[in-house]
Structure formats: C-alpha cells, structure tokens
Amino acid sequence: MAAGGHKRIVKELSEVTGDPPAGTKVRLVDESDVHIWEILMDGPEQSPYSGGHFKLLLTLPKEYPFKPPVLNFQTKIYHPNVSNDDKGSMCLGMLRSDEWKPPNKLSAVLNYARNLLIEPNPDDAVEGGIAEQYKSDRRGFEKTAKEWVKKYAGKS
C-alpha cells in the first residue's frame, strides 16, 4: 500500500471521528484495517427517513485517493439511489471512477450521501421503479419509505 494513501486515510478518519458530519458516527470495523469504515447515519429530520438509524459500509480501495471509495447501505432503505438488494449499493455521481477526484474528502462523501436521503436524485437512479414513484407519486413514495424505516431502520 502506498504510504501516502495510508497516511491520508488515517488523517481523514481522525477528522471525521473528531468532527463527524451531522447525524453521522464513524468507526473502523476492525482497528487493524483503516480501509473499512462503519458509518452510522441518522435519517435526516426533513426526510421520510427521519427517526431511522442506518448502517453503511465505506470501503477504501488500496489505490485511494486515486480510486473512489465504495459506499453500501447495510440497512435496507427504500430509495431510488440505493440498490434494493443485500448489497445496498449507492449510486453517487461523485463516486464514479470518471467523476472521482483525488482531492475529494471522505467527509464530503458522507455529507453527499446524507443529502441524498433528503433529496433523492431520481434521474440517476439504480432502482427505476422507486424513482418513477418518487416522481409521480411522492406521497406513496414517502409512505413506503417511512414503513421501511420502521421495519428495518428502527433502534436496534
């Protein structure tokens, strides 16, 4: 592993644990591996996910910061930008290889993910059906999203 990448990850980890983005807690899954972070994110107040507690996994490639991290929801969530399977892959523009820039910060990734809970991006969806419902039947979308929060993202 490149020493520069490791140093940067350790620095960013201490920044986000010392001053985490709003509604977010970060810790290492395994103290001996700085490449895998567990993120606990509260559903933002102004979203249908309010009151929910979501667990995400941030995986940093060996080539970080030259390759983007991977962010997955481990808690099921009804959202157009998160795959509706056991992977919970999140579709974030800034995490695509062609859009990722090495100066991007992991705290910005977490803020971006949380903002996507407030304002989904149905035009960049991984779940077409949910995106369609979000556009055409917002009330129905919010009702299902809230039901999923109760079912999967309640206090454990």
C-alpha positions in Angstrom: 0.0 0.0 0.0 1.2 3.5 -0.8 2.3 5.2 2.4 0.8 8.5 1.2 -2.6 6.9 0.9 -2.5 5.2 4.3 -1.4 8.5 5.9 -4.2 10.3 4.2 -6.8 7.7 5.3 -5.7 7.9 8.9 -5.8 11.8 8.8 -9.3 11.8 7.2 -10.5 9.1 9.7 -9.4 11.3 12.6 -11.1 14.3 11.1 -14.5 12.5 10.7 -14.3 10.8 14.0 -13.3 14.0 15.8 -15.7 16.3 13.9 -18.2 14.0 12.2 -20.7 15.3 9.6 -24.2 16.0 11.2 -26.1 12.9 12.2 -23.1 10.6 11.5 -20.8 8.4 13.5 -17.8 6.7 12.0 -15.6 3.9 13.4 -13.4 1.2 12.0 -14.9 -2.3 11.6 -11.5 -3.7 12.6 -8.9 -1.5 14.3 -6.1 -3.0 12.3 -7.7 -2.1 8.9 -8.2 1.6 8.0 -9.8 0.6 4.7 -13.2 -0.4 6.0 -15.3 2.0 7.9 -18.7 1.5 9.6 -20.9 4.5 9.3 -24.0 5.0 11.5 -26.2 7.6 9.9 -29.4 9.1 11.4 -32.2 9.7 8.9 -32.4 13.5 8.4 -35.3 15.3 10.2 -36.6 16.8 7.0 -36.8 13.5 5.1 -39.1 10.4 5.2 -36.1 8.6 6.8 -36.4 10.7 9.9 -36.1 8.6 13.0 -34.3 5.8 11.2 -30.8 4.6 12.0 -28.8 3.3 9.0 -25.6 1.4 9.0 -23.4 1.9 6.0 -20.0 0.4 5.0 -17.4 2.6 3.4 -14.6 0.6 1.7 -11.5 2.3 0.5 -9.5 0.7 -2.3 -5.8 0.2 -2.0 -5.3 3.0 -4.6 -7.3 5.6 -2.6 -7.3 8.6 -3.2 -6.8 7.8 -6.8 -9.7 5.5 -6.9 -13.1 6.3 -5.3 -14.4 4.6 -2.1 -17.4 2.3 -2.3 -20.4 3.1 -0.1 -23.0 0.5 0.7 -26.1 0.6 2.9 -26.2 -2.4 5.2 -29.6 -1.3 6.4 -32.4 -1.8 3.8 -33.7 1.5 2.6 -36.5 2.4 0.1 -34.6 4.9 -2.0 -34.1 5.4 -5.8 -30.3 5.8 -5.5 -29.7 2.7 -3.3 -30.0 -0.8 -4.8 -32.8 -2.8 -3.3 -30.8 -6.0 -2.7 -28.4 -7.3 0.0 -25.6 -5.2 -1.4 -27.3 -1.8 -0.8 -25.0 -0.2 -3.5 -25.4 3.5 -3.5 -25.4 5.4 -6.7 -23.4 8.6 -6.1 -22.2 10.7 -9.0 -19.0 11.7 -7.2 -18.1 8.1 -6.5 -18.0 7.0 -10.2 -14.5 6.4 -11.4 -14.9 9.0 -14.1 -16.1 11.7 -11.7 -14.0 11.0 -8.7 -11.2 13.5 -7.9 -8.3 12.6 -5.5 -8.8 15.9 -3.6 -12.4 14.8 -2.6 -12.7 14.3 1.1 -14.5 11.4 2.7 -16.4 13.8 4.9 -17.8 15.3 1.7 -18.8 11.7 0.6 -20.7 11.2 3.9 -22.4 14.6 3.6 -23.4 13.9 0.0 -24.9 10.5 1.0 -26.9 12.1 3.8 -28.1 14.9 1.5 -29.3 12.2 -0.9 -31.6 11.0 1.8 -33.1 14.5 1.9 -33.2 14.9 -1.8 -33.0 11.7 -3.9 -31.8 12.0 -7.4 -34.4 10.1 -9.5 -32.6 10.9 -12.7 -29.6 8.9 -11.6 -31.4 6.0 -10.1 -30.4 2.4 -9.5 -34.0 1.5 -8.7 -36.1 2.7 -11.7 -39.4 1.7 -10.2 -38.8 3.7 -7.0 -37.5 6.7 -9.0 -40.7 6.6 -11.1 -42.8 6.5 -7.9 -40.8 9.3 -6.4 -41.5 11.5 -9.4 -45.2 10.6 -10.0 -46.5 9.7 -6.5 -44.4 11.5 -3.9 -46.9 10.7 -1.1 -46.9 7.0 -1.9 -43.1 7.0 -2.0 -42.8 8.7 1.3 -45.3 6.4 2.9 -43.3 3.3 1.8 -40.0 4.9 2.8 -41.4 5.5 6.3 -42.7 2.0 6.5 -39.3 0.6 5.6 -37.7 2.9 8.2 -40.0 1.4 10.9 -39.3 -2.1 9.6 -35.6 -2.1 9.0 -34.0 1.1 10.5 -35.6 1.3 13.9 -33.4 1.4 17.0 -31.7 -2.0 17.3 
